[in-house]
Each structure stands twice: as structure tokens, then as C-alpha cells.
Amino acid sequence: MPGLASLAKSALALPGRAARGAAALARRALAPAPDPDRLLIFDDAFPHLLSAFRVAEYNEVLRAFPRARVFSTGACFRSFKDRRSFAGVRREYETRHPEFRGRVSKFHPLLDFRGRLAYTIFLHNILFFLPVIEKRRLPFVFTLYPGYRLRVPETTAELRRVCGAPGFRGVIVTQPVTREYLLEEKLCPAERIEMVYGGVVPADVLAAASVPRRRMGRDKDTLDICFVGFKYVEGDLFKGYDVFVEAARRIARAIPAARFHVVGTFGPGDADSAELGGRIRFYGPQPTAFFPEFYARMDLILSPNDLPRCIPGAFNGFPTGCCAEAALSGVAVFCTDPLGQNVGLKDGEDIVLINRRPDDIAEVVGRYATGYDALCRLGERGRAAFRRIFDLRTQMDPRLKVIARALEEG
């Protein structure tokens, strides 16, 4: 049997991918044992800056665990309509966050994945990376964010597979319905579930911007209403963009000062907004740095989410990350809550819960527009409430404790 030096030397004679794979195997055999706190993060969208919640969460993990590394496929870049190479996206990230330079790599199954623990977010990610994690005999924890299909046989089988894996050490959940599902189906013992309501948003970046809010009648002459969201597949309207446009048409007829703003991957072709003419503006996808100035001009955000009837079990988290970011900037939040997931936000004081009927949405917006001071107070109370729930430390400290405990447990 050839020695390790011979293996490394012979790798140089192999073509292309085979050479890289053989060289990686040789280096892995020669490398020392991993550090006791070496954490491996696996993802499909990091380090793209448009995935702001990932950047906020993974940056905190990288900061807390100095030997942590991220391995990403970059498969979700196309969802942001970004055709750049992985290296180009990483270069932009490292320019913005130079302290993490060299700690993000493009995933390849033959890379050196020796470590003490693996971490990822979303069910689809842990399912994709589980073969590599199991092959390397890595313990793992993951966050089960919304984005899976709730209470359908396929999801139940997938979660049973993941939570029953030998390396499973725990799961972080962000919605009450997720915890209930895991317990009702006996997919995971309660002591392995950590509930951290909400989600990670770049609260520190938004707070640090300190852009003065602009008020109608004082700094501007318009009532500015926004919709913010990403469409991940064609026809993806359960984010509520179609309802937003229908409500906007009614609001525009009743309130001449109303103006409408759409940020994300929804555009004029996704609903008939022709009647609104120049009163609606599309900004496309935008990074976190865009939003402090943008939200300073917004009076309210409309988010009429739905449960898509054509995709059984699909649901959004409450509130969406876009609503949380808007609220943290003082924008009043008007949104649906189809599964009753609201925890700690008072309807009519911190937030306004709406249904999906455009006439009803237009009526409630009209009431607040008439009593504009009440709308401003709603935005300020909402900002305080969302800060309490979505503060970066409130969100991240429990997550970091789960990871640290799993590292110690091994």
C-alpha cells in the first residue's frame, strides 16, 4: 500500500477534478486532529449580502467561535438574480466584513470537513449536507426555520430521519407551531428543542444607522406604504404581493397622497399595477445598507401573507424578517398571522393584524391615515416591542449556548 507522501505526489499526475480530490484526501490524512472547538457551518446562500439574516447570524457565530468555518454551495444565489461567481460574491462579503476573510469556502464534498460539530439552518440544508456530515461522523445541530412543509408525511419522514441520526444533538425552533409539530409527532425529545421566537435580523446595523424619520406634513407631503419580499419561484404570490397591489389600488383612490414602494424580486409583471402609474416604484433586491434611509421615509409596511393552497403545509414565519427590519426602523407593521403565531406583540398597539381582503386593508389604512399621529405612535411602540424580541443578543445568545453545549458534548 503506498505511503501518504506517494499518495500526495501521485495526485499531481491526475487531471482536473480528480487531482483536486486526491490531493484533498492526501492533505486530510496528513492533517492534525481538529481543535476541540472547530465548528463547521454548511449553507446554500452565504455569504450573499442580500441574505441579511444569514449574514447577521453566521457573523455572530464566526465571532463567537474563532475556529469556525463556513462551507457554502452558493446554490441560492440565483434566487437573488445574481449571476456572479462564488468568488465574486465572497469578495464583496469580505470587503464588507474583512474580519472574517478566509473563513468562507465554496463547498466541495472532498474538502477537509473534520471538526467537532456541524451547524446549519433550514430543513433542506440539513437534508442536503447530512450525507457528508454522517460520513465524517460529525455531531450536528440545526435551526428549523419556516420554509419546510408543516404536518405532511414527507416532512415528518425527513425530520424523523434527521432527528434520529446518530450525530443529532439538538434543534433550534423559531415558531410555536414548529415546536408543537416536533412534540406531537414524537420527532424529537423536548430537552433537545430550544425555542428562540422570531429570527435573527441585522438589528445592530439598523440601530447604528440612526437616520431621522420623515413625517408627512412635516418633512414630506406623501403617505408612503411599502411591500418588501423575495419571490423564490415564479408565481410565488403567497407572500401577498397580489393582495398588496389590489389594496394599493383602493388606497390610492381614497388617499391622493398615498405612494407605494416595492423592494425585492416582485415587479410590474407579477400583478396589474398599471392603475397606480407613477405612484408605485420598484427598487429590486437591495442589501441591508439600503434600508435605513429607505425605511426612514416609509410610514407603514403591508405584508398580507397567506398559506398557499397549492402547496400543502407551506407557511411563513411570523413576523417575517422584512417586517421585523421595518419595525426596528420605526415603520408601522400591518400584517397577517394565518397560523396564530404572534407572541408578545399587541394588536393595535405594537402591530396591526390584518386579513387578506383588499377592501378591509384599504379601510384600516385609511383610518390610520386620517389619524396620522396614531400611525406614528404605532410605529414607535412597534419599534420598542420589536427591539425587545429581535435584539441581536436576545436572538443569538441562546443559539450560541446550544452550539457551545453541543461542542462540549461532542
N, C-alpha and C positions, 0 to 999 in steps of 0.2 A: 504493500500500500504506500503511495507517495507521501512524503512529508509535507508539512504546511508550506515551507518555502517553495517546494516544487509546485504545489497547487497554485500559489500566487504567481509564480513565473509562467506556468502554462496558461494562465488566464489571459496573459498578454497576447497570446497567439490566436485567440478566438475572435471571431468577427462580432462587431456591434454589440447588441443587447446581451448576447451570450457571454462576451468578455466582461461586460459590466457586472452581470450576475455572478460569474465565477469569482471575479475579484472581490465582490461584496461578501461572498461566502468565505473566502480566504481571510479577509480582514476580520470578519466576525469571529472566526476560530482563534485568531491571534489576539483579539482584544481582551482587556482585563474584565473582570466581573463588574456589573453595573453598580453605580453608587446606590446606597440604601434609599435615597430619596429621588431616584431618577424616574420621572413621570413622563409617559408618552401620551400625547394628545392626538387624536385622529379626527379628521374633519373633511368636509367636501366643499366648503366655501371660504374658509380662512385662507389667506389674510386680506380678502377683499374688503375695502373700506366701506362699501355700501351695506355690508352685513354688520351694522354698527353694534348690535347686541353681542355678536361673536367677538368683535374686537374688544369691547368692554370686558367681557367675561374672560376670554383667554389671556388678555393682557394682565389681568389681576392674578390669574393662575401662574403665568410665567414670572410675574414679580414675586409671588409668594414662594415659588419653588425654583430656585436659580438653575437647577439642572434639568428642568422640564424642557421638552422639545415638542414641536407641532409637526405632524406629517399630514399633508392635505392633498387630495386628488385635484382640487380646483374644479370639480365637475359642475358646481353650481354657478360658475362664472357666466355661463351662457344665459342663466336666468336674469342676470343684470344687463343683458345685451352687450356684453364686453368680450371683444374678440382678441384681447391681448394675451400674450403668453403668460404662463405661470410666473416666469422670471420677471416680466414687466409688472404684474400685479404685486409681487413680493417687493420689488424695488420701490414702488410707491409707498407700500406699508412701512418699509424700513426707513424711508426718508421721513415719514411722519413719526415713526416710533423707533429711533436709532438705538435705544437701549435694548431692543430685542433683536438686533441684527445678528444673523447667523443661527437663529433658533427655530426657523421655519424651513421645512424642506418639502419638496414635492414627493408625494407618496409613491413608492415602488415596492412591490411585495418582497424583493430581495434585499432591501435595506436592513441595517442593523437595528432590530427592534427589541434588543434586550433591555429590560428595565424592571422596575419593581411594581409598576401599576400602569394601567391604561385608563384613559378617560375620554369620553365623547358625549355629544348631545344629539338628541332625536333618535327615534327607534330605527329609522332607515340607516343611520350611520352605524349604530352598534351591530345591526344585522350584516352590513357590508364588510365591516372590519373584523367581525368575530372570528372568521377562519384564521386570519393572521394572528389575532390575539391568542386564540387557543393553540395554534401551532407553536407559539413562543411561550406557552404556559404562563401567560400574564394574568394576574388578578385584574379586575376592572370594576369601575363604577360608571354610571352614565346618568344624564338628565333626560327624563321623559317629557320633553316639551310637547304641547299640542302640535299636530302635524301628522299624527297617526289616526287610524280609523277606530273609533270608540265602540267597544262591545260588538265586534263582528268576529266570526270564527277564525278568520285568517290572522287578525291581530292577536287574539287570545293564544293561538298556537305559537306565533312568533315570540310573544312575551314569555310564554312558558318555556320556550327554548332558551331565551336569553337569561331569564332569572333562574333557570335550572342548570345553567352552565357551571362547571366546577370552579371557574375563576370569579364568578359573580360575588361582589362584596356589598353592593348597595345601589339604590336608585334614588335620585332626587326628583320630586314631582312639584309642579307649579300651580296645579289647579285641583280643587277638591274632588272633582269628578274623576280625575286620574287616580287619586289615592283610593277612592271608593271602588273603582274598577279593579285595581290590583288586589284589594282585600276580598271583594265579593267573589272573584273568580279563583281565589286562593293561589294567585300567581307569585306572591312574594310575602314573606312574614312581615308583620308590622314593624319589627325592630330594624329591618333593612330599608325602610322607607323614610326619607327625610322630606318633609313638606316645607317648601320655601315659596310662598304665594307670590305670583306676579311674574317677574322675569328681570333679567339684567339689561339695563339701558345705560347709555353714556351720560348718566346724571351729573357726574363731575364736570364733564365738558360743557354741558348746557348751563350749569350753575356758574361756572367760571366766566362764561361769556358776558353776563350782566348787561345785555342790550336793553335799553329803556323801552318799555311798552308804549305803543302808539294807540291813542284813544280816538274814536270817532267823535267829531265835534270839537276836538282839541288839537289833534295832530294830523287828522285826515278827515275826508268827507265820505268815506265808504265804510260799509259793514262787510268785513272780509271773512269768508267762510271757506274752509279748506277740506280736502279729502286727500289722505296720504296712504298709499298701499302699493304692494307689489303683486303683479299677476304672474304666477309661476307657470301656468299653461294657458293656451288660447281658450277663450270662453269662460275663464275663471271669474265669475261675477258674484260668487258668494261673499266676497269682501264687501259687496254692496254698492259698487260704483254705479250700476244701472239705477238703483234707487236714489242715490245721491243726485244724479242728473235729473231724474223726474221731480224730486223735491226742489232742486235748484230752479227749475223752470217755474214752479209755482211761487217760490220765494221771490224770484225776480219780478214777477208780475205785480206782487203786492208791495215790494220794497225797492224803489228805484235806486237806492244807494248800495244795494247788495252786489258784491263781486265774488267770484268763485275761483278757487285755485286748486290745481290737481298736481300732486307730486308723486312720482313713482312710474310704473310701467303701464298705467292706463292712459289711453289717449282718445282723440276725437272719434276714432273708428270703433270704440267699444260701447258707445251709446250715442243716441242722437242728441247732441248738444247744440245743433245749429241755431235754435231759437235764442240761445244765450249770446250769440255773436261775440263781440269783443268783451263781454262781461265775464268770460271764463278764460283762464290762462293755464297752459300746460307747461310744466317745468322739467318733466322727465325725471329719471332717477338722480338723486343727489346725496352727497356724503354728509356726515354729521356736521361738518363745518358750515354748511349752507343754512342749517335750520335756526340758529339763534336769531339772526336778522330776519329770516322769513317769519318765524312764529311771533316775533315782536310786533308784526303788522296784522296778525290774524286775531279775530275775535272769537271764533269757535271752530271746532273740528267736528265734522259729521262722519260717523262710522256705523252705517246700517248693515252690519254683518248678518249673515244667515247661515243656517245649516243646509248644505247643498243636498237637495233631494236625490240628485243623480249619483251621489257618492255616499252610500250608506255609511254612517259612523263618522264622517268627516266633521270637524269642528275647529273653531278658532279659540284661542285663549282669551280670557277676559282680565283686564282690558288689553287691547292689542298694544304692541310695543310702540306703534306710531301714536296712539292716543296717550300713552304714558309720557312720551317725549314732549308732545304738545302741551300736556298738562303741566309738566315740570317747567315749561316756559310761560305759564300763566294763561294759556288758551283754554277756554271753557270746552268741556268734552260732552258731546251729545252722541250716545252710542247705544246699541242694542246689547242684550245679555240673554241670548236664547236658551242657555242651559242653567241660568241662575247661578253663575259663578262669582258674583260680586261678593267680596269680603272686605268690610271696613270702609267702603265709600258710600256716603249717604246721598240717596237720590234727592235731587232738588237743592242740596247744599254743597256737595263736592263735585257732583256729576249730574247729568240729566239722562235718565234711561228712556229710550225711545222705542217705538215699534217700527216696522218697515213700510208703513203706509205713507206715501208721499204727502197726501193731504194733511195727515196728522203731524208729520215732521214740519211742514211749512207753517202749520198753525202754532206749534210750540216755539219755533224760531221767531215767528212774528211777535209773539208775546214778549219774548226776551228782547227783541229789537226795539220794541216800544218802550220797555223799561230797561234801557241800556245800562243804567247804573247797576241793576241787579245782575246783568250779564257779566259786568266787570267784577262784581263781588264773587260770583260763582267761579270765575277763573282764578281769583286769588285764593279762595278757600280750597279749590281743587288743587292748586299748586302745593299748598301746605299738606293736604292729605296724601297726595302722590309722593311728595318728598318723604313722608313718614314710611310709606310702603316700599318705595323704589330707591331709597338711598342706597348708594353703592355698597356701603358696609353692611346694611341690613340684608341685602341680597347676597353678597359674596361671602361674608364671614361663615355662615352655616355651610355653604358649599365647600369652602376651603377646609373646614373641620372634617367633613365627610371624606375628602381626599386624603387629608393627613392621617385620619384614623385608619383608612384602608391601607395606606403606605406602611403604617406600623404593624398592621395585622398581617400584611403580606399574603 
